[in-house]
Amino acid sequence: MKHHTSKERVMKRHGLPNLRLLRQRKGLSLGQLADMTGLRRDTIAHFEDGREDPQPYHIRLLARVLNVPQFDLVS
C-alpha cells in the first residue's frame, strides 16, 4: 500500500472531464485523436481519467482538433 504525503493528498488531479464524451461524439478513438493532435494515446487517456492535468497548450490543441470551445473541455 502506497503512503501519500500530505502534499500529495492536497494536490488532486482533475484532467479534462468532458474529453471522452466530446471525442466519442466526434466518432474518434483514442488512437485517432492521438494521430490528429500529435499527443500520445496514453496521455489523452490520462487526461480523460483525471490521472494527469493538461497544460494550457494541450487544452487549446484538443479544442481546436475537436472543434469545440476550450471551456467545453474543462467544465
N, CA and C of each residue as an Amber inpcrd file, in Angstrom:
protein
   225
   0.8390000  -1.1750000   0.0000000   0.0000000   0.0000000   0.0000000
   0.8880000   1.2430000   0.0000000   0.6120000   2.1500000  -0.9010000
   1.4310000   3.3550000  -1.0030000   0.9700000   4.3950000   0.0150000
   1.9190000   4.9890000   0.7040000   1.6010000   6.0520000   1.6500000
   1.7790000   7.3820000   0.9470000   0.7750000   8.2240000   1.0300000
   0.8300000   9.5370000   0.3950000   1.2460000  10.5920000   1.4140000
   2.0710000  11.5190000   0.9740000   2.4120000  12.6300000   1.8400000
   1.2320000  13.5860000   1.8660000   1.2140000  14.4940000   2.8180000
   0.1050000  15.4510000   2.9000000   0.0420000  16.3180000   1.6520000
   1.1880000  16.6260000   1.0530000   1.2140000  17.4290000  -0.1690000
   0.5560000  16.6670000  -1.3210000   0.8090000  15.3660000  -1.4310000
   0.2110000  14.5570000  -2.4940000  -1.3010000  14.4650000  -2.3280000
  -1.7760000  14.4200000  -1.1000000  -3.2120000  14.3300000  -0.8470000
  -3.9210000  15.6180000  -1.2430000  -3.2730000  16.7450000  -1.0370000
  -3.8750000  18.0400000  -1.3350000  -3.9300000  18.2860000  -2.8400000
  -2.9040000  17.8540000  -3.5650000  -2.8210000  18.1080000  -4.9990000
  -3.6230000  17.0550000  -5.7600000  -4.8990000  17.3170000  -5.9820000
  -5.7390000  16.3830000  -6.7080000  -5.7240000  16.7270000  -8.1780000
  -5.7860000  15.7120000  -8.9920000  -5.8210000  15.9010000 -10.4360000
  -7.2770000  15.8850000 -10.8940000  -7.5260000  16.6450000 -11.9370000
  -8.8860000  16.7320000 -12.4460000  -8.9740000  16.2970000 -13.9000000
  -7.8850000  16.4520000 -14.6490000  -7.8970000  16.0710000 -16.0490000
  -8.8550000  16.9290000 -16.8500000  -9.4290000  16.3340000 -17.8670000
 -10.4150000  17.0050000 -18.7230000 -11.7050000  16.1860000 -18.6530000
 -12.6190000  16.5780000 -17.7750000 -13.7850000  15.7460000 -17.5030000
 -14.6610000  15.4360000 -18.7170000 -14.6870000  16.3030000 -19.7140000
 -15.5720000  16.0920000 -20.8600000 -14.8680000  15.5490000 -22.0990000
 -13.5730000  15.3290000 -22.0150000 -12.8230000  14.9400000 -23.2020000
 -13.3320000  13.6370000 -23.8130000 -13.5530000  12.6160000 -23.0070000
 -14.0040000  11.3240000 -23.5390000 -15.3380000  11.4760000 -24.2750000
 -16.2750000  12.1690000 -23.6620000 -17.5850000  12.3710000 -24.2710000
 -17.4700000  13.1370000 -25.5910000 -16.6950000  14.2100000 -25.6030000
 -16.5340000  15.0050000 -26.8230000 -15.8320000  14.2070000 -27.9190000
 -14.8380000  13.4270000 -27.5330000 -14.1250000  12.5740000 -28.5000000
 -15.0720000  11.5440000 -29.0920000 -15.8680000  10.9050000 -28.2370000
 -16.7890000   9.8770000 -28.7080000 -17.8890000  10.4690000 -29.5820000
 -18.3510000  11.6590000 -29.2610000 -19.3690000  12.3200000 -30.0900000
 -18.8650000  12.5850000 -31.5020000 -17.5620000  12.8080000 -31.6270000
 -16.9550000  13.0230000 -32.9440000 -16.6510000  11.6970000 -33.6390000
 -16.8780000  10.5830000 -32.9310000 -16.6330000   9.2650000 -33.5030000
 -15.1650000   8.9120000 -33.6000000 -14.3600000   9.4580000 -32.6890000
 -12.9170000   9.2410000 -32.7290000 -12.4630000   8.2760000 -31.6360000
 -11.5420000   7.4160000 -31.9940000 -10.9010000   6.5530000 -31.0000000
  -9.7610000   7.3390000 -30.3500000  -9.2220000   6.7810000 -29.2760000
  -8.0470000   7.4020000 -28.6510000  -6.9050000   7.5030000 -29.6490000
  -6.6960000   6.4450000 -30.4040000  -5.6160000   6.4300000 -31.3800000
  -5.7990000   7.4750000 -32.4720000  -7.0310000   7.6350000 -32.9340000
  -7.2960000   8.6310000 -33.9750000  -7.0410000  10.0420000 -33.4500000
  -7.5080000  10.3220000 -32.2260000  -7.2800000  11.6450000 -31.6460000
  -5.7860000  11.8680000 -31.4140000  -5.0940000  10.8410000 -31.0080000
  -3.6390000  10.9540000 -30.8210000  -2.9650000  11.3000000 -32.1440000
  -3.3540000  10.6290000 -33.2150000  -2.7780000  10.9210000 -34.5330000
  -3.0730000  12.3540000 -34.9700000  -4.2740000  12.8250000 -34.6920000
  -4.6870000  14.1630000 -35.1270000  -4.0020000  15.2760000 -34.3350000
  -3.6450000  14.9850000 -33.0840000  -3.0670000  16.0090000 -32.2140000
  -1.5550000  15.9030000 -32.0710000  -1.0150000  14.7200000 -32.3240000
   0.4040000  14.5020000 -32.0770000   0.7010000  14.1580000 -30.6260000
  -0.3480000  14.0240000 -29.8140000  -0.1720000  13.6240000 -28.4130000
  -0.1440000  12.1050000 -28.3390000   0.4380000  11.5900000 -27.2790000
   0.4630000  10.1440000 -27.0830000  -0.9210000   9.6600000 -26.6600000
  -1.2440000   8.4620000 -27.0830000  -2.5430000   7.8700000 -26.7490000
  -2.7290000   7.7830000 -25.2370000  -1.6860000   7.3690000 -24.5230000
  -1.8070000   7.2400000 -23.0680000  -1.9410000   8.6010000 -22.3850000
  -1.3720000   9.6420000 -22.9640000  -1.5320000  10.9850000 -22.4030000
  -2.9950000  11.4050000 -22.4790000  -3.6170000  11.1650000 -23.6150000
  -5.0340000  11.5070000 -23.7680000  -5.8820000  10.6790000 -22.8050000
  -5.5690000   9.4010000 -22.6810000  -6.3000000   8.5370000 -21.7410000
  -6.1520000   9.0540000 -20.3130000  -4.9740000   9.5250000 -19.9500000
  -4.7500000  10.0660000 -18.6010000  -5.5420000  11.3490000 -18.3940000
  -5.6510000  12.1830000 -19.4200000  -6.4890000  13.3840000 -19.3090000
  -7.9430000  12.9900000 -19.0800000  -8.4010000  12.0000000 -19.8180000
  -9.7890000  11.5560000 -19.6980000 -10.0800000  10.9610000 -18.3260000
  -9.1390000  10.2110000 -17.7870000  -9.3220000   9.5380000 -16.4930000
  -9.0300000  10.4320000 -15.2980000  -8.4940000  11.6240000 -15.5500000
  -8.1580000  12.5170000 -14.4530000  -6.8550000  12.1690000 -13.7690000
  -6.0530000  11.3020000 -14.3830000  -4.7640000  10.9330000 -13.7850000
  -3.6880000  11.9640000 -14.0740000  -3.9430000  12.8430000 -15.0380000
  -2.9640000  13.8560000 -15.4190000  -3.7070000  15.1330000 -15.7760000
  -3.1790000  16.2470000 -15.3400000  -3.7550000  17.5420000 -15.6900000
  -3.0630000  18.0860000 -16.9310000  -3.8450000  18.5880000 -17.8770000
  -3.2530000  19.1100000 -19.1120000  -2.6440000  20.4890000 -18.9080000
  -1.6910000  20.8030000 -19.7450000  -1.1500000  22.1610000 -19.8050000
  -2.0890000  22.9770000 -20.6960000  -2.0490000  24.3040000 -20.5920000
  -2.9330000  25.1310000 -21.4300000  -2.8190000  24.8300000 -22.9270000
  -1.6150000  24.5470000 -23.4160000  -1.4860000  24.2630000 -24.8420000
  -2.1700000  22.9490000 -25.2230000  -2.2660000  21.9850000 -24.2970000
  -2.9970000  20.7490000 -24.5670000  -4.4790000  21.0680000 -24.7740000
  -5.0080000  21.9280000 -23.9130000  -6.4250000  22.2840000 -23.9960000
  -6.7080000  22.9890000 -25.3200000  -5.8380000  23.9430000 -25.6890000
  -6.0270000  24.6550000 -26.9580000  -5.9820000  23.6920000 -28.1380000
  -5.0200000  22.7910000 -28.1350000  -4.8500000  21.8370000 -29.2260000
  -6.0540000  20.9030000 -29.3340000  -6.4550000  20.3230000 -28.2230000
  -7.5830000  19.3930000 -28.2380000  -8.8770000  20.0870000 -28.6520000
  -9.0950000  21.2920000 -28.1550000 -10.3020000  22.0390000 -28.5250000
 -10.3090000  22.3360000 -30.0220000  -9.1730000  22.7230000 -30.5540000
  -9.0940000  23.0330000 -31.9850000  -9.3780000  21.7880000 -32.8240000
  -8.7530000  20.6720000 -32.4740000  -8.9340000  19.4400000 -33.2420000
 -10.3730000  18.9260000 -33.1270000 -10.9680000  19.0340000 -31.9500000
 -12.3440000  18.5710000 -31.7500000 -13.3790000  19.6080000 -32.2050000
 -12.8990000  20.8050000 -32.5410000 -13.7640000  21.8910000 -32.9930000
 -14.8290000  22.2400000 -31.9420000 -14.3500000  22.4180000 -30.7010000
 -15.2160000  22.8180000 -29.5890000 -14.5430000  23.9600000 -28.8400000
 -15.3110000  24.7760000 -28.1170000 -14.6870000  25.7980000 -27.2690000
 -13.8530000  25.1410000 -26.1670000 -12.7550000  25.7830000 -25.8020000
 -11.9020000  25.2530000 -24.7310000 -12.6970000  25.0300000 -23.4520000
 -13.6310000  25.9160000 -23.1790000 -14.4470000  25.8130000 -21.9690000
 -15.1800000  24.4830000 -21.8960000 -15.6020000  23.9450000 -23.0530000
 -16.3200000  22.6720000 -23.0690000 -15.4750000  21.5090000 -22.5650000
 -14.1770000  21.6100000 -22.7100000 -13.2910000  20.5340000 -22.2470000
 -13.0970000  20.5540000 -20.7370000 -13.1380000  21.7170000 -20.1450000
 -12.7630000  21.8230000 -18.7310000 -13.9410000  22.0120000 -17.7950000
 -15.1260000  22.2100000 -18.3200000 -16.2660000  22.4520000 -17.4250000
 -17.1520000  21.2360000 -17.3180000
